[in-house]
Amino acid sequence: METLQFNITINASKEVIWEILWNDETYKKWTGVFCEGSSVKTSWNEGDKIYFLSPNGEGMNSIIEVKIPYEYIAFKHIGELKNFEEIPINDAVKEWSGAMETYRLIPKENSIDLEVKIDVIEKYVDYFKESFPKGLEVVKQLSEEK
């Protein structure tokens, strides 16, 4: 597994950026670069489950491992979802189960740096290297418009 890191500087407050990242409506906009119609289902509490879903009910189930509002959030990916339900972990899932995905907002003098780290298995490295910067550009645009 490889850890990829992405950074983008955004001219908005950390509160605005946080809201853009995790508000249902705007989450769908910036994650649409990965899968059109993506959504998330969670209570947003540290330690709780989070479901990252495609419109047809496929996706990942994860845990919100750490949450410091407006600063940092860490997701630990556990397994897959099919038809909106968790499925048993198989050998393919064991390859990436436990992978982390983190978002950190780092204040600068007149802006915020958004740093994302994501653990990725080899077959998805190129996909995320291409798509994640596009998603972060949408976060930047939406945040700076607000």
Salt bridges, closest charged atoms under 4 A:
GLU25 OE2 - LYS29 NZ 3.70
GLU86 OE2 - LYS49 NZ 2.64
ASP91 OD1 - LYS94 NZ 3.84
GLU101 OE1 - HIS77 NE2 2.77
ASP113 OD2 - LYS108 NZ 3.84
GLU115 OE2 - ARG104 NE 3.76
GLU130 OE2 - LYS134 NZ 3.49
GLU144 OE2 - LYS140 NZ 3.09
